[in-house]
Structures are given as structure tokens and as C-alpha cells.
Amino acid sequence: MDSSAGQLLARAAQELRRRVGELSAEVEQCLRRELPALYDAPAVARVVSQNVIDHISAALSGLEREIAPSRIELPAADTARSLGLARHGTPLSAVLRAFRLAQGIVNDRLLEELPRLSGDAQQVSAAARGLIVVSTTYVDRVSEQGVEAFQEERDRRLRWRARMVNEASMRIGTTLDIDRTAQELADLAAERFADFVTVDLLDPLLRGEDAVVETPFVLRRMAQGPSDAEGPDPAVRPQEVHRCHDGSVTERALVTGRPSRQQHDRSEDPRSIHSTMVVPLRARGTTLGLAEFHRCGTPARYDDEDLLLAEEIAARAAVAVDNARRYTNARATALTLQRSLLPRNAPLQSAVDVAYRYLPAGSDAGVGGDWYDVIPLSGARVALVVGDVVGHGIRAAATMGRLRTAVRTLADIDLPPDELLTHLDDVVLRLSAEESGDQDGPGDGSNDGDIGATCLYAVYDPVSRRCTLARAGHVPPAVVVRDGRAELLDLPPGPPLGLGGLPFETAEIDLPEGSLIALYTDGLIEARAHDIDGGLTALREVLARPAPSLDAACDTVLEALLPSTKPDDDIALLLARTRALGADRVATWDLEPDPAEVGRVRGEVSRQLAAWGLGDIDFIAELVVSELVTNAIRYGRPPISLRLIHDRALLLEVSDASSTTPHLRRARVFDEGGRGLLLVAQLAEQWGTRHARRGKTVWAQLSESAELPLPIL
């Protein structure tokens, strides 16, 4: 744009700046006509009106001073206002269209001014072309900034939603009391995203009738909240029975099983409802009732993201309610099944001393799916497991047994904690698909038979004195070190099992010998007498007290945290005091990838076994070491190392940087090779392979009383 055209455009902008109030009013009138939703809420209307004035002033000022369009300074409050509009639920499409409408009106008025200021048609045409470039560039910049602000708000809401889902998994369904479960849903929603909440359940289902419920639907008000804040005066009180009106939103939700949201006209009364979500509570293919979330004091309206969050939370609440409805006839059977699936005796191992307790929920709740386990691993390590299946009754107990079996199977192949939870999450997803009857589906959380669970998996190594932990939506463990302080470990929370597609993370801590690790389920710290924070504080205080034994410590914890002999929820408690294997019990050699190393290392092993007083198994150990080291040199990759551990048995470990797993095979009569691992399997009590982040370790365990079998091949 030449200087004369720019000067003409600047004069036109100067003329319009004198009438900026009139121009702003014209733009606002257009926006009110074309985009009335922007002016429904007074707070949003004020932001939009001020934005109109500021952007028109900024654009005209830039034109008047002939500033390059890319350097025109945007209003300082533009980003903050865009964030405010996003938080109010204003659609981004409406905001962008408002920019374009305002641009069109301002351009029209400037184009009207140009012929009045100049009779030169070429100059007017050049100024008009320049105006299009400037205004388009300006609106593009404003739009890009607005999109970034809306995306920032969307990312924040996604993170908030993930936290809300995790919090809902922890807070809803803590007992098998229907009233309390419904109130937990109402309280959580009222605290986080609703001004008033009601939870209604179908009355025939509460009376134990499993037949198909026919219209008109009869509902019982189970919960509403908050009870201590000003809100709409409900027509139905808690525990009152009422009916659905024909054709109402609530009836459609119960018939179709689909949620919906409605917007209402705003009123000057702060208690009047202007936005509502109606979400059916469905579990295992049955509609149990519905939850209604209302906003009156909060200016923002509900949007699709809010509806999706309400669905996820309501789904978890529905499972808890349905479990409570079924507990009466299933509790005795579930308790028997539960006790039969839990470990009866702690396995023999040297890594930790353990004590554990399991308490079923009281008769007014029903048994759940809590479990614990102690699993010996290779290398004198031990896995400590605590888990909690969402829900109660036979189904929860059976699911617990399946998950415990899956954990033991996965632990046998020595997976790291995060990988084990990832595979366990896949197991939960498959179980969900099976429960819902969708054998082809992935069980991604949309099926009616969803299974949810939390789990904490820890591996302690007495040689390195390091503990590696990962959790899937589970409460964090507590640790007491030698100085007597009890602290909660700050572990990455991880999603609950059954969500799918989300990663788990591990944390590693060094524990001095004699440290106490406490693994437990949420029933221990959640009680009517205290909240979770109070329970965690009490737990830390009790664990810090000296106790004559781990069994006594278990009893002390239960006595201090349980208000009665009938807890609200199942409780699993696992205490482990760490041991350490000193340097005198471990021997390590770094090996060169040379076959000549086999002979040297056999001599080293022989001398070490003599020092440990294990000369009786010298020959067997040398045979096993020879085969494992030879395999590593031939088929593995350096660095290669050998480690001996003198524990309850003699542990032999050969590590290399290759990830290839050796397999046992049957050699034919005339084959010259292929018998190495068969020989190891014949001589060792156990053998196997575990993988690390890089490389693998092939291990074998020899009894101190091992004898050479005849024949060995």
C-alpha cells in the first residue's frame, strides 16, 4: 500500500475514532442479533461489550498511525478475557464469528468514509485493498490468540477431569450402604462442579425386585446436596417417593439410558436453576435411577465436557449402588470365597518379615474384593501386593481371585512394577468385556459390565536395599525408617485399573535395613469417625510407635483406626520389615566375552562356595555356572556378569545386555548341542529369565542339599 493510500486510510480511521461509541454500539447490536447466546449471562455480556470497544479502538488506532498490521498492539486484557469466556462455556465458534462480524461492520464503515475523503478512484481502491490486508491480518492474530486461550482452558479442564475421575474412584462407593453411596456422589459433585445435586433410585429395585420396571417410574430420593448452602427449594425430600411425569426429561433418561443437558432462562433470583444435567445410573445393564446436577449460583452453563465427566462419575457410583443392592443374599458366599482366595501362610523368603490382616466389611456393607500377597522373586527379592476391586459381593471376590492369580503369573516372569500393572490393566479390560457379554470389544469403559480396581505393587531387593513401587489408583504406602518417622511415599498416582490406554510410572527408594513398609486398602483410612486425611495422619502416628512384633503392630493399627469391630469397608493390611543381605552373602564377577572365561569363573565359584561352607554342591554349581556363562558368551552381548547370592538356597545369576530369552528344548540323540538348559533344569530347583530395562538375567536356584541326578540327561 503506497503512502497516499495509507494516509487516506489513516484519515478514514481518524474520522471513525471520533464516533467509536456509535460504531461499537452498531457492532454490539449486530452481535446481539446474530449471536444472542453471548449476551445471556450478564458477566459474559460485559466481557463481550468491552472487548468490542477495545478491539475497535486498537484497530482504528493502528490504521490511524499507519502501523504494520502484524505490529498493531492487541488489547492487554484480550487473553484474560478469552480465558474467561472459555471458563464460562462460551463456544469458540461463537467467539471467532463475533470477530468476523465486527470486522465486516468496521470495514464497511471505513469503505464508506474513503470516497468522502478522496475523489481519486485509484487512491480509494488502493486504500480499500490495504484495508482488507490490515483487517484480515488483525483478525487472524486475534483469532489465533483466542484459539490458544481456549486450548489452554481445554487442556486445564482435561487435567481437572482426570483428577476428578480419580478422586471419584477414591471417594464414591467406600461402603455398601446405598444411602451413603448416593450421598457421596452428591457431595463430590456439589463440591466440584454443581451447585445442587439430587440422586434418585428406582423404588422397586430397592425393594429387591429384579423384574423389568414399568412406567410410570416410581423413584425414591436417596441423596441431595449440599444441605448447608443456599439453593433451590427441592419439591422432594430425602427418602420421599415420587413419580416421573410422562414425557419428562427424567423419564426419557430412564427409558433410553442416555444422559442429557438442558439450559433454562436466567432469572434474577440467585437460587433459580439455569443449567441442568440428567444422567442415568446404570450398572450391569440395569438402570438403577438417575442423578441430576444443577447450576444456579455458578454463571457458567454445562457443556459436553461436563456431561462426559458426569457420566464417568455416575457410572462408578452406579456400580457401587448396585453392589449394595445385591449384598444381602451374596455376603456369606462372598466371604467364604474371599477367605479361600487369600494366602493362608506367608511364603518362606529372606527379604522381609511380614504380618498381615484381612477384615471383611460389617454386615451392613458386605464383603469386598480387597487382597494382599507376598510373592518370592528371583535374586532373593520379594513382591508385596495390595489391591482393591471396586464393588462388593461374590463378583468382587471372584474378580479379586482372578486378579491375584494374574499378578502371581505376571510376577513369575519378573516384570517391572509399571509393566506388570499395564498387563494387569489389560486383564481388567478383558474381564470387563467378558462381564458385559461383548467378547469382541476391548472393554474400554463403555460396557455395562465394567470392572474397576486399584493395585499397589512393590518389589524389594535385599541386596541393593532398594524398593521399586508402582500404583494404579491405589492409596500410597507408608514407610517407617529407623529414626521412627512415618511418611507417606509420594508415588505417581496412576489411573485405576480398567481405564486402559494410560501409563503407569515407577518410583524407587532406598530403605535401610529394618525399615517398615505398610501397604493397605482404603478401608483402613476411611471411616465415619474421620476423613481420609485424618485416617492417614492417624496411620502415620500409630506406625511410628514401637511395637514388640509385626503382628502386634498390625493389631495396634487396626485398634487405633477402626471405630468398631465392623468396619465400613473391607480392610487388607500388610506390614513388612526389611532385611538386608550383606556383602559377605553376595559375590559378583564381570566377565569378558571370551570362552576362556568359563574355566576361570568356575575356579572363582569353587573358592567362593568353599568360603561359604557350600563345598558339597561345588560340582553341581560349577556345571550350572558353566552352562549359563557359556550361553551368555555365545548368544548374549557384553557386558556380562555373574552374581552368587547365599540365601536360603544358592542363587546363580548371569546377566548380559541381550534381550533374547533362552528357551528349553529337547535335543535329538545325535545333536551336538541344545542340552545346556536341559542340564540346568535337571540340576536346579528353579530357573528362569528376568528382563531389565536393558538386557536380561538368567538365574538358577540350587538347594544346599542338591545332589547330582542319575542320569542327568
Residue, then its C-alpha position, 0 to 999 in steps of 0.5 A: m500500500d503506497s503512502s497516499a493510500g495509507q494516509l487516506l486510510a489513516r484519515a478514514a480511521q481518524e474520522l471513525r475514532r471520533r464516533v467509536g461509541e456509535l460504531s461499537a454500539e452498531v457492532e454490539q447490536c449486530l452481535r446481539r442479533e446474530l449471536p444472542a447466546l453471548y449476551d445471556a449471562p450478564a458477566v459474559a455480556r460485559v466481557v463481550s461489550q468491552n472487548v468490542i470497544d477495545h478491539i475497535s479502538a486498537a484497530l482504528s488506532g493502528l490504521e490511524r498511525e499507519i502501523a504494520p498490521s502484524r505490529i498493531e498492539l492487541p488489547a492487554a486484557d484480550t487473553a484474560r478475557s478469552l480465558g474467561l469466556a472459555r471458563h464460562g462455556t462460551p463456544l469458540s465458534a461463537v467467539l471467532r464469528a463475533f470477530r468476523l462480524a465486527q470486522g465486516i461492520v468496521n470495514d464497511r464503515l471505513l469503505e464508506e468514509l474513503p470516497r468522502l475523503s478522496g475523489d481519486a478512484q485509484q487512491v480509494s481502491a488502493a486504500a480499500r485493498g490495504l484495508i482488507v490486508v490490515s483487517t484480515t491480518y488483525v483478525d487472524r492474530v486475534s483469532e489465533q490468540g483466542v484459539e490458544a486461550f481456549q486450548e489452554e482452558r481445554d487442556r486445564r479442564l482435561r487435567w481437572r477431569a482426570r483428577m476428578v475421575n480419580e478422586a471419584s474412584m477414591r471417594i464414591g462407593t467406600t461402603l455398601d450402604i446405598d444411602r451413603t453411596a448416593q450421598e457421596l456422589a452428591d457431595l463430590a459433585a456439589e463440591r466440584f462442579a454443581d451447585f445442587v445435586t439430587v440422586d434418585l433410585l428406582d423404588p422397586l429395585l430397592r425393594g429387591e425386585d429384579a423384574v423389568v420396571e414399568t412406567p410410570f417410574v416410581l423413584r425414591r430420593m436417596a441423596q441431595g446436596p449440599s444441605d448447608a448452602e443456599g439453593p433451590d427449594p427441592a419439591v422432594r425430600p430425602q427418602e420421599v417417593h415420587r413419580c416421573h411425569d410422562g414425557s419428562v426429561t427424567e423419564r426419557a433418561l430412564v427409558t433410553g439410558r442416555p444422559s442429557r443437558q438442558q439450559h433454562d432462562r436466567s432469572e434474577d433470583p440467585r437460587s433459580i436453576h439455569s443449567t441442568m444435567v440428567v444422567p442415568l445410573r446404570a450398572r450391569g445393564t440395569t438402570l438403577g435411577l438417575a442423578e441430576f446436577h444443577r447450576c444456579g449460583t455458578p454463571a457458567r452453563y454445562d457443556d459436553e465436557d461436563l456431561l462426559l465427566a458426569e457420566e464417568i462419575a455416575a457410572r462408578a457410583a452406579v456400580a457401587v449402588d448396585n453392589a449394595r443392592r445385591y449384598t444381602n443374599a451374596r455376603a456369606t458366599a462372598l466371604t467364604l470365597q474371599r477367605s479361600l482366595l487369600p494366602r493362608n501362610a506367608p511364603l518362606q523368603s529372606a527379604v522381609d518379615v511380614a504380618y498381615r490382616y484381612l477384615p471383611a466389611g460389617s454386615d451392613a456393607g458386605v464383603g469386598g474384593d480387597w487382597y494382599d500377597v507376598i510373592p518370592l522373586s528371583g535374586a532373593r527379592v520379594a513382591l508385596v501386593v495390595g489391591d482393591v476391586v471396586g464393588h462388593g459381593i461374590r463378583a468382587a471376590a471372584t474378580m479379586g481371585r482372578l486378579r491375584t492369580a494374574v499378578r502371581t503369573l505376571a510376577d513369575i516372569d519378573l516384570p517391572p512394577d509399571e509393566l506388570l500393572t499395564h498387563l494387569d490393566d489389560v486383564v481388567l479390560r478383558l474381564s470387563a468385556e467378558e462381564s458385559g457379554d461383548q467378547d469382541g470389544p476391548g472393554d474400554g469403559s463403555n460396557d455395562g459390565d465394567i470392572g474397576a480396581t486399584c493395585l499397589y505393587a512393590v518389589y524389594d531387593p535385599v541386596s541393593r536395599r532398594c524398593t521399586l513401587a508402582r500404583a494404579g489408583h491405589v492409596p500410597p504406602a507408608v514407610v517407617v525408617r529407623d529414626g521412627r518417622a512415618e511418611l507417606l511415599d509420594l508415588p505417581p498416582g496412576p489411573p485405576l485399573g480398567l481405564g486402559g490406554l494410560p501409563f503407569e510410572t515407577a518410583e524407587i527408594d532406598l530403605p535401610e535395613g529394618s525399615l517398615i513398609a505398610l501397604y493397605t486398602d482404603g478401608l483402613i483410612e476411611a471411616r465415619a469417625h474421620d476423613i481420609d486425611g485424618g485416617l492417614t495422619a492417624l496411620r502415620e502416628v500409630l506406625a511410628r510407635p514401637a511395637p514388640s512384633l509385626d503382628a502386634a503392630c498390625d493389631t495396634v493399627l487396626e485398634a487405633l483406626l477402626p471405630s468398631t469391630k465392623p468396619d465400613d469397608d473391607i480392610a487388607l493390611l500388610l506390614a513388612r520389615t526389611r532385611a538386608l543381605g550383606a556383602d559377605r552373602v553376595a559375590t559378583w564377577d564381570l566377565e569378558p566375552d571370551p570362552a576362556e572365561v568359563g574355566r576361570v569363573r568356575g575356579e572363582v565359584s569353587r573358592q567362593l562356595a568353599a568360603w561359604g561352607l557350600g563345598d558339597i554342591d561345588f560340582i553341581a554349581e560349577l556345571v550350572v555356572s558353566e552352562l549359563v556363562t557359556n550361553a551368555i558368551r555365545y548368544g548374549r552381548p557384553p557386558i556380562s556378569l555373574r552374581l552368587i547370592h547365599d540365601r536360603a538356597l544358592l542363587l546363580e545369576v548371569s546377566d548380559a545386555s541381550s534381550t533374547t530369552p533362552h528357551l528349553r528344548r529337547a535335543r535329538v540323540f545325535d545333536e551336538g548341542g541344545r542340552g545346556l538348559l536341559l542340564v540346568a533344569q535337571l540340576a536346579e530347583q528353579w530357573g528362569t529369565r528376568h528382563a531389565r530395562r536393558g538386557k536380561t538375567v538368567w538365574a538358577q536356584l540350587s538347594e544346599s542339599a542338591e545332589l547330582p541326578l542319575p542320569i542327568l540327561 
